[in-house]
Amino acid sequence: MMKVNSSVRTLPGNLTFKLLANYYQELFPVTFLLAPEQTNCLPGKASEQLPAKILLFYIIFYTVLCAFSGGLWVLFDSIAIRGDKPRFMLKESLIGSNPGLGYRPMPSEDFIDSSLIWFKTTDDSYLNWTMQIKQFLDPYNNQSQKDDKDILNCSFNDPPGTGKVCRVPLKTMSPCNENFFMYDKGSPCIFLKLNKIFNWIPEVYNETRSLPSTMPKTLKEKIEKIETDNRKALNSVWVSCEGENAADKEHIGAVHYLPHPGFPIYYFPFTNANGYLSPLVAVWFENPVRGVLINVECKAWAKNIIYDRHDRRGSVHFEIMVDN
């Protein structure tokens, strides 16, 4: 039979009330509840006050837990869309007012650190890329995009009215609307899009005399031609894709932008309207040099798009390598 010491009760595992009291005293040094020297008075008031310390521990624990949960709720509540718009927008929001530039196709998640688009024209290695493009374009080809009366065929002369959105015309992106998007011919198409920011309106470069000095010469020439042909079409967020280095510029070959070298302003702002899809620019690399890795940088050009190569603000980087 186990003997019980009158001054110290023994618990399973040789743990004593005195040791347990000392442990909680170190965690919560609240002397008015129980001081270590009082533990000699067991099983008197000390043993009765021990549950109070345990209760205090759980009160503090659940208070901190509730405060943390409340903080998360406030965070998600601040970015949630209520009705048709978020509570905080543009500079007040977490994503800010500088839209990012995205591209498709992209390497799979298994190669998350890679941005290389590599394929051969002599086998089916390009099918991985073309399948990804088809999946990306599925919403644009959806029948609802054709049947919805609020989705319109817009133009610079015919922008959408209130509550309407513009259709993205894939048919005008030839030859980047063919079955294999020119990958089978070694002339890949890359699709660019601006990330959606609620209520963001671009401040466009719509005068040739105000074009930035850092804008590529080829893009400036295209804009000058557009100014002559259709001045309204100057209201665009311009796009350029170039080789990053001198060797890349030499190997990249001819670059075409379809259907237009920019995102027309009539697609903006994004207001979460039903049926809205981000505008696209198909970039067709007609004749990149085979067997050479080419570094490509694409930029979006607007007065309120900040460019930073290091942080990839207002731009996107990828590599292309076409093998025989």
N, C-alpha and C positions, 0 to 999 in steps of 0.2 A: 504494500500500500504506500502511495506517495505521501510524504510529509509536507505539510504546508507551513512555512515560516510565518510566524505571526506578524513580522515587520515587513516582509516582502513576499508578495504573492508570485508564484511561478507560473508562467504561461508556456504553452507548447513551444518547443525549439529553444528552451532555456532563455526566453525573453521575459523580462520582469517588468512590472508596472513602473518601477523606478527608471529603468532604461528607456521605456517608451515615453515616460513623462519628460525625461531629459532631452529625448529626440525632438519632441514637439516644442519644448522650451527653446531649443536652438533655432527651429524654424520660425517660431512666433514668440519672441521674447516679451510676452505680456505679463509683467510681474504681478499684476493685480489678480490674475487668475491662479497662477501656480508658480512658485519659485522652486528651484531644484532642491534646496534644503528642506522644503516642506514635504518631500516625497518620503521621508522617514515616517511620516504620520499615516501610513497605510494600515488598514483600509479606510481611513477617515475621510476628511474633506478633500484631500488631494485626489484620491481615487474617484471622488464624486465630481471634481472639477475637470478631470481629464476629458470626458466627453464634450465639455464646453469648448475645449481647444480644438478638438476634431471638428466640431460644428463650425467654429470660426474658420478653420482651414477650408471647408467646403463652401462657406459663404463667400470667402475671398476668391476661391477658384471659379465659382459660377458667376460671380460678378465680373471678373476679367473676361470670361468666356462670352458673356452676354454683351459686354462692351465691344469685344472684337467682332462678334457677329453683327452688332449694330453698325459698326464702322463699314463692314463689307456691304451691308444693305444700303447705306448712304452712298457708297461708291457706285454700285450697280444702278441705283435709282437715278443717279446724276447722269449716267450715259444711256439709260434706257429710252427708247422711242415711245413717247406717249401720244397715242392717236396717230398722227402722221409726221411728227417731228420730235427730235430729242430735246431735252431740257437745255443742254449747253451746246452751242454751235460755234464753228470756226475757231477763233483763238481761245475761246473759253472751254473748248472741248479737249479731250485727251489726245485726239489725233491731229489737232491743230488746223491750220488753214493752208498748208502746203501739200497739194496732192502728190502722191507717189505715182511713178510710171511702172506699169506691169507688162509682162510679155508672156506669150504662149507660142510654142510649147516650152515646157521647162523640164529639167531632169527630175526623175522620180524622187520620192522622199528617202529612198535608200542611198541617194547621192546628194544629200541636202547641202553639202558644202560645194557642190559642183554647179557650174552654169554653162557647161559645154554641151552644145548640140552637135553630135558627131554621128555620121552615118555613111554608108556606102551606097552607090547607085547600082552595084552589081548583084546585090542580094536584098533580102527583105528587112534589113536593119532599120530602114527609114519608116517602116510601118508603125513602130512604137510612137514616133513623133506625129505621124499623120492621124493615128487613132486618137491621140490626146487632143489634137486640134479639132477633130470632129466632135468629140465630147464637149469641148469648150464652146463650140458654135451651136450645139444643140438648142439652147434656149433661143438663139437668134433665128433658127429655122422652125421653131415651134409653130404649129398651126394657129395658136392663139394670137401670135404676133401678126398674122395675116387677117384674122377675123375680127379682132377688137376694133370697134369704131373710134376708140380714143387713141389709137396708135396710128399715126399719120405718116405719109411720105412727105417729108419736109424738104425745104430748100432755103437758100439764103434769101430768096424772094418770097418765100411762103413759110414762115416760122410757125410753130404750134401756138394755139390759143391756150387760154387758161384751162387747166385740167386735162390737157392733151400732152402726149409725148411723141417723140419722133422714132420712126422705125430705122434700124440700121441696115442699109441696103447691101447685102453681101453680093448680089448679082453684079454690082458695079466694081467689084474687086478682081476682075479677071486679069491675069490667069490664076490668081490666088484663091479661086473658088472651084478649081478642078478637084478631081477625086483625091489626088495625092499631093495637092498644094505645091506642085513642082519639085517635090523632094526626089521623085523618081528620075528627074532630069538633072539633078545636081544644082538646082536653082531654088533654094528653099524660101518659103514665105514665113515671116514671123509677124504675129499679130500683137499690136500694142494697144494698151488702154490706160486711161487715167483712173486711179482709184476714186471711188465716190466719196465726196465730202458734202454733207447736207448744206444746202443754200450757198455753196461757193460759186461765185461768178468770176470768170477769168477777165483780167484786164489785158486785152489783146494788143499785139503790135499790128495796127491796121494802117500804118503809114510807112512807106519805105524809108523816109528820112529819119525815122525814130528807131530803126532796127539796131540792135546792139552790135558793137564791133566784134564780139566773140562769136556771133552767129556764122555758121559755115557759108562760104561764098556760093556754093551750089543752091542752098536754101534761099539765100537772098535773091538769086537770079530767078528762082521759081516764083517768089513773092512779087517781084517786079513784073513778071509776065502776067500773074493773076491780077495785079493792079490794072493792067492794060485791058485784060479780057473781061473781068467782072469784079469791080471794086468791092461789092458787098461781100465777096468771098474772102476778103482780107480779115473778116471777123472770125478768126480761127486761133486756136492754140496750136502753134506750129510744132512740127516734129522733124528731127534730123537724126540720122544714124551714120556714124563714121567709124573708120578704123581708129583705135586709140593711139597707136604709135605710127611712126613713119612707114615701117614695114607693113603694118596692118592696112594703112591707107592705100598702099601699092597693091595689095593682094585682094582687097575687098571687091573690086569690080564695080559694075553699074548697080545703083540702088534706086528703086522706084517706090513711090508711096501711093497706095490705092485706097479709096478713089481720089484722095486729096491729101496733100502733105500736112495735114493737121486735123484737129477735132473742131468741127463747126460750132460756133457759139450757141446755135439754137438747141443744142443738147443740154445746155446749162440754164439755170442751176438744177441740180438733183434735189427733188423735194419728196422722194419716196412715193411718187405717183405710181399707180398700178400699171404694170406693163413696161416700166422704164428699164432699159438696158444701156450699159455704158457704150459710148461710141467707140469704134475701132478704126485703126489705120493698119492696113496690111503692108508690110515692108518686104518687097521682093528683091532678093539678092540674085541678080540675073546670072552672073558668071564669076563667082568667087574662085580663086585659084585652088586647084585640087591638091590634096595632100598637105595643106598648110593650115595650121591653127591660126585663126584670125580673131583678134580681140575687137569687139564691137561695143561702142557706147551710143545709146540713143538718148536724146534729150527732148524735154517738152519746153516750149518757149512761150512765156507770157510774162507780163510785167510783175504779176504777183505770184510767180513761181520762183522760189529761191533755188539756185543750183549750187550743189556742193558735191564734188566727185568723191571725197573721202566718205561722207555719210550717205552717198547715193540719193541725195535730195534732188528731185526734179529730173532724175535720169535713171537709167538702168544699164547694167553691163552683162554681156554674155559672150561666149565664144562660139564660133562656127568652124567645123572641120568636115570637109567633104572629101571622101576617099573614093577612088575608082573601084 
